[in-house]
Amino acid sequence: MAEGNELTPPQLIDKRIEELGDWRGETLARIRALIKEVVPDVVEEWKWRGVPTWYHAGMICTGETYKSIVKVTFAKGASLDDPSGMFNSSLDGNVRRAIDFHEGETIDEKSFKGLVRAAVELNLGSAATGRR
């Protein structure tokens, strides 16, 4: 537990999932679980006044929740191979790529985990060469 009454980033993410209480919370929880399957020692942060963010040798992705979507933005998504075509948002950027999940959609878990794995490998390669 963090000092005083402050919650740790993982606790804040737990709280967000609970507060949503609908398909968005379920989707965010599943995304989080998939990330942890790929990267058991992932570092969870709470950025920009309420955005769950996952790190391993650099930022992997964020998980934002909106009224009608859960948006997972990969920090270096433009550099990742996406053979399944999961990226469906922020396609014009030079660096980021995002996946917008809508109510009722099923997550292609194998492909999602592949993107997480590729993002970590890219981060580790960048860390080894001193690039960000």
VOLUM-643106 format. One record per residue (C-alpha): chain; x negated, y negated, z. Coordinates in nm, 2 decimals, decimal comma. Layout:
R cadena      u      v      w
R      A      X      Y      Z
...
***
This chain:
R cadena      u      v      w
R      A   0,00   0,00   0,00
R      A  -0,12  -0,35  -0,08
R      A  -0,19  -0,59   0,20
R      A   0,10  -0,76   0,38
R      A   0,43  -0,71   0,21
R      A   0,30  -0,72  -0,15
R      A   0,36  -0,41  -0,36
R      A   0,09  -0,25  -0,57
R      A   0,13  -0,24  -0,95
R      A   0,25   0,12  -0,95
R      A   0,51   0,04  -0,68
R      A   0,62  -0,26  -0,89
R      A   0,67  -0,04  -1,19
R      A   0,86   0,21  -0,98
R      A   1,08  -0,07  -0,86
R      A   1,14  -0,20  -1,22
R      A   1,25   0,15  -1,33
R      A   1,48   0,18  -1,04
R      A   1,63  -0,17  -1,09
R      A   1,70  -0,11  -1,45
R      A   1,91   0,19  -1,36
R      A   2,00   0,27  -1,72
R      A   1,86   0,42  -2,04
R      A   1,59   0,15  -2,03
R      A   1,46   0,27  -1,69
R      A   1,47   0,63  -1,81
R      A   1,28   0,54  -2,13
R      A   1,02   0,34  -1,94
R      A   0,98   0,62  -1,69
R      A   0,93   0,87  -1,97
R      A   0,68   0,65  -2,15
R      A   0,49   0,61  -1,82
R      A   0,49   0,99  -1,77
R      A   0,36   1,06  -2,12
R      A   0,08   0,81  -2,07
R      A  -0,02   0,98  -1,74
R      A  -0,02   1,32  -1,91
R      A  -0,28   1,19  -2,16
R      A  -0,47   0,98  -1,91
R      A  -0,42   1,11  -1,56
R      A  -0,65   0,84  -1,42
R      A  -0,49   0,56  -1,61
R      A  -0,49   0,22  -1,43
R      A  -0,15   0,06  -1,40
R      A  -0,13  -0,32  -1,37
R      A   0,16  -0,57  -1,34
R      A   0,09  -0,85  -1,58
R      A   0,25  -1,17  -1,70
R      A   0,52  -1,19  -1,42
R      A   0,65  -0,84  -1,47
R      A   0,51  -0,64  -1,76
R      A   0,39  -0,29  -1,68
R      A   0,04  -0,25  -1,84
R      A  -0,18   0,05  -1,87
R      A  -0,56   0,05  -1,89
R      A  -0,84   0,30  -1,95
R      A  -1,17   0,15  -2,06
R      A  -0,96  -0,15  -2,18
R      A  -0,59  -0,21  -2,24
R      A  -0,39   0,08  -2,39
R      A  -0,04  -0,07  -2,40
R      A   0,24  -0,26  -2,23
R      A   0,59  -0,16  -2,16
R      A   0,84  -0,45  -2,18
R      A   1,21  -0,41  -2,12
R      A   1,47  -0,63  -2,29
R      A   1,85  -0,61  -2,31
R      A   1,86  -0,38  -2,61
R      A   1,51  -0,23  -2,64
R      A   1,21  -0,10  -2,46
R      A   0,90  -0,24  -2,64
R      A   0,57  -0,06  -2,61
R      A   0,29  -0,27  -2,75
R      A  -0,05  -0,12  -2,82
R      A  -0,32  -0,38  -2,76
R      A  -0,53  -0,25  -3,06
R      A  -0,25  -0,08  -3,25
R      A  -0,35  -0,22  -3,59
R      A  -0,67  -0,02  -3,56
R      A  -0,49   0,31  -3,48
R      A  -0,38   0,58  -3,73
R      A  -0,01   0,62  -3,71
R      A   0,06   0,93  -3,92
R      A   0,42   0,97  -3,79
R      A   0,51   0,60  -3,85
R      A   0,60   0,53  -3,49
R      A   0,51   0,16  -3,51
R      A   0,82  -0,03  -3,61
R      A   0,75  -0,37  -3,47
R      A   0,48  -0,64  -3,47
R      A   0,36  -0,49  -3,80
R      A   0,23  -0,83  -3,94
R      A  -0,03  -0,89  -3,66
R      A  -0,40  -0,83  -3,70
R      A  -0,45  -0,66  -3,37
R      A  -0,13  -0,54  -3,20
R      A   0,14  -0,30  -3,30
R      A   0,46  -0,21  -3,12
R      A   0,73   0,05  -3,10
R      A   1,08  -0,06  -3,02
R      A   1,28   0,21  -2,85
R      A   1,66   0,17  -2,87
R      A   1,94   0,34  -2,66
R      A   2,00   0,69  -2,77
R      A   1,67   0,74  -2,95
R      A   1,45   1,03  -2,87
R      A   1,08   0,97  -2,82
R      A   0,86   1,17  -3,05
R      A   0,65   1,27  -2,75
R      A   0,37   1,45  -2,95
R      A   0,32   1,15  -3,18
R      A   0,34   0,90  -2,89
R      A   0,08   1,09  -2,69
R      A  -0,14   1,10  -3,00
R      A  -0,13   0,72  -3,02
R      A  -0,22   0,69  -2,65
R      A  -0,51   0,94  -2,70
R      A  -0,63   0,74  -3,01
R      A  -0,60   0,41  -2,81
R      A  -0,82   0,55  -2,53
R      A  -1,07   0,69  -2,77
R      A  -1,09   0,35  -2,95
R      A  -1,14   0,18  -2,61
R      A  -1,41   0,42  -2,51
R      A  -1,59   0,37  -2,84
R      A  -1,56  -0,01  -2,80
R      A  -1,69   0,01  -2,44
R      A  -1,99   0,22  -2,56
R      A  -2,08  -0,03  -2,82
R      A  -2,01  -0,34  -2,60
R      A  -1,72  -0,45  -2,83
R      A  -1,38  -0,54  -2,70
***
